Amino acid sequence: MWEFTSPRKIVFGEEALDYLREIEGKKALIITGKTVRKLGFADRVSKCLEEAGIETRVFDDVEPEPSIETIVKGAELAREYGPDWLIGIGGGSNMDAAKAIWALYERPDIEVGAISPLIKLGIGKKAHLICIPTTSGSGSEGTWATIITDSSGRVKLELASKELVPDIVILDPQFPRLMPPRLTADTGMDTLVHSMEAYVNQWRNDFSDAMAIKAIKTVFEYLPRAYKNPDDMEAREKMHIAATMSGLAFGNAQAGIAHSMGHALGAIFKIPHGRTVGMLLPYVIEYSAKDAAGRYAEIARAIGIEAGADEEAVEKLAQAVKDLIREVGLPLCIKDMGLDWKTFEGELDELVGRAIVSSESITNPRVPDEEECKKLFACAFNGKEVDF
Ligand SMILES: [Zn+2]
């Protein structure tokens, strides 16, 4: 038996935010971070809600990679205020925080770490959750996962429950329009990796496939446009939709080793997530294609690559990803991220250790052992083709 979990409603397109003027309720708690608040985004949300006769309060303490303490603080405020709507607005961190605050608001008897697919949370009785992404990449608005950092700041808790998927998602291109080109590139590459890893994953299914392939086509067509011209509203809107489709794809399949290796690399060397996973993707394609050439060839043909045998299609697909990375001004190997081999080698065992135990490694079409993972990191460091 399989399931496809998704938000109840996705409102999208120009002026999608106006949907908030139609909702019914008494109080809303807006959950966000300082940067998003400074951009005036939370105020725009408040204004629409007030027009709907809903009183609002803003919790703007969410930091990048939100901590357990922040979640507890947000949940305490929610319990004191008693909202019937929670609104998470921002990038992945803010939306992840809103999901976890929602769980603890309704379940004061549990701790953050207890959120799991194995327990029934029974949430949705006090409040409903709306997510409004302001970047086009994390896909958090389409998934039932939330990543929270423990008190030491070193361990990321990857928590999940199907009950955490937002009720409503609002995709309004006015928000990603303000992303600077570098952020457009980083988040856009994250979207591509989510959808490509979902499409070849061992847990893929017909529904996730449809979302993934459409998102992949969209990224190749519109990411360069959104990167070069921030005011290209058609490109902004298409990329915003693709990010959520990718969230639905990998949320219902799984990501792969560009993510397990990328999480380790990003955490140890403090490199932005999308830049890390995007850089790794061509190497991961070359490696994983040994067990999934047909699937990669399908992707290649979907984006218009002409090739005879599947192997040729895979090779051209890896090249097309490299061309896209170059076009949006991102690095193609770890060396080009400003790291020297000695520093990198010193952390190699730690990187491999973290990457291979991740569930994202286990569901990848080809599952690397320690030795292979080390070799893959070395290829990605030097920009060398993967030939094993
Ligand atoms: Zn990602």
Residues whose N, C-alpha, C, O or C-beta is under 5 A from the ligand:
A	BS01	ZN	D190
